[in-house]
């Protein structure tokens, strides 16, 4: 992104083999005032490229990457996969007219997203970062405690502006964005409902963060799933930002999301021997409370999966990564159904306590109902998660804001018929 209004794009210099060349970035969008005073450029870089650096120029590029303008690139090949993946979610600083509000200026305990991002970058040092959605939380920036550091993000009318995207995401995440490529999933805060639809939160998403960026300020409710390949690991990005907007248990969108999950299964069938993760903001099978009654997220997504031709997700879909609920939870079923991992505790408030794991285990969940085999919940704390390569499978851990592991290390089984985590 650049604040240059001439439509000029900078160049990126990178090496392929022993050849090092500068490539001009492609113009994607020009400024759309007042919300988006930026020129957006992009460049497709081939797998295997190394040492990418934003070239010095007179173009006023936004400073979002430290480390002397170095740009992180994948370190895997077509036949390998990332060694360590950091998972964050629900990261923005909650600020509303009515309150109560987070203390955005207090990065230790008030809004620790910057601290979490720095810990993930320096302690975990991931090869890939996955953000499971919800970036823009400043519904009334005038009430924020850090307005002095965010010019252009101080008024209600500016809540969907470039400056607020920087304040809520790019600046606090800067250290993490500098160390690894990032996969971004859209959350319900980046919706199309908040007027104006053009220039609103969803428009900011499609202009700056989506897999396929747009230049015209438009917003779509149900874009198609996108497959992102990280070598032999494939991420299927399903946009569930508008799934049951009121979280009421409504099933009216079931057919829409069944079509989405049919696309997921078709994609997974192309590489049956390789791992696929579904990445989507709203959980498919998360247990929010054991009641009675049992409260789960998100029934319409669960029914949509059950409505596919397979009646489930493909065998090589190894797990579902989500956010939305402000806690950490892993549940599995010891069946072909993949484990549900929810990582929604990386900055956004209020935090949820979550259920007692002893009450979750054995609870029938989903369609058809399957009893939960293992449940690991971290409630009332901020943090992030990591997935670390372990031979042919993955280790899953939760971390506190300083990067320390909380609780047990859980190792995913190698079976596609009995998918479960063994925790120790």
Steps between C-alpha positions, in 0.01 A plus 500: 500500500620848417381851570634607162206642299667475159421131464869414494597160639841419651718206402597187693840343450536126560720207400413179316802274501803723436304763306383811687255732327272794586133460405252786486187438705163509323253779570190358665306803623526878525393714797130513580453794731440553782519146639781363287772759417725228364631347184507121525751295301574129485760260364477124445829343611592144396553227758873465557572873479727634774610825663215725387554867581282800422724718284589853605300752298324832522164322539361569848444138599321438830747366757346169602806275481806569712835327448626737232202448265555121485190303401449148638459221245406131534788275606333179384514325165225326297586175680535635857285705736541766772676382814319729744172686458384776735120537528344824623145631495259771616774754543351852476457740794133519596382863519130594496292805582326322788808322640649344701808532281840342491800713591661506157802690633582225751669230292589287803157421644246735340544403135797261474482424127830679427666306781352173372614574144851578622514183711379287210767660280792470741418193711314280251667635183237349268539412135135593441237705685124434485257767618150356548313831475375818668736794457293820521353554847502881525130576456555845653869597475435823691466290818838329456778569750768514228352759261814717524701230322240439228431814294222426253341248739348727764139554386199274458494581127859372471438160658544310172789710369851397400625668818277276714615189313855606587407574864310174558715261296801604297687697768454258795570201273808659339763277662308183407435613143875543459594138573258282300234495228146549631167336411203720593142386557211745507307549825151624573640843594597542133139471387281656233219596736644811660415794275636623276559173317736689271789621713389300805670225697447238230631736236814556709541121517473457123732794435784405735473149645301259281651223286372681191528875556253744347528860387134613494400493868247218461423223749365145449322282754596157366820498291618160381751301708865557412769230510843614620777244458799498734687217330324175590281679757186658355286762672138530388385850593121498550337840561253447785489867605126522429403151622196548726584868578310499829647166615142391563513144366330594173541247217373720215843517333560125505481450123739789440766354727441145377614624159808648669590173671434300182772719346724420797454127447563527126825685568614246760429216256765639264782406742361213714842422651565856623374692801222758475390744772169686481559856619178689578409767753195343660556156656315203357484288820633708791332445840433835665320361805365166619185657642256349510437548216831449318595812301713447190638712216382499216195277426453625143859407412466158665177429307661626180784249537246222567314606185794435267514194277748335739287605802828616659830661415748305288729252677812710445349811659702465819356784709284811502660825622263777615458798732194712593463370858753687715680201646716203401349156454590172332239224477522175307275201438725201416303460175553617140366840613801733537583665833370853554766746620373843607754781546309819578701642791775710344394849604129564463291545813292387688664164560281193560554246776376204297369168631656256741677239286372213715147602407582524129654152472233251396256772393334416164577775250417559134303325227491207546569538874845373596633504858801720567806285572742769623444862600768756592370850580689811610251767609543847646854548363658659194740313274563315176551143375767319303501196277844340474597232250559165671614241246186441292262675736460813718550610861252758630573737790338806658722791608465795735580858387868451590520189280514240780309176438176473699381150582587188308656424163246318282613280210262430212452134408613381161171320433239652273232268640567582866607863517593596854769675703709319762589761764794474737 
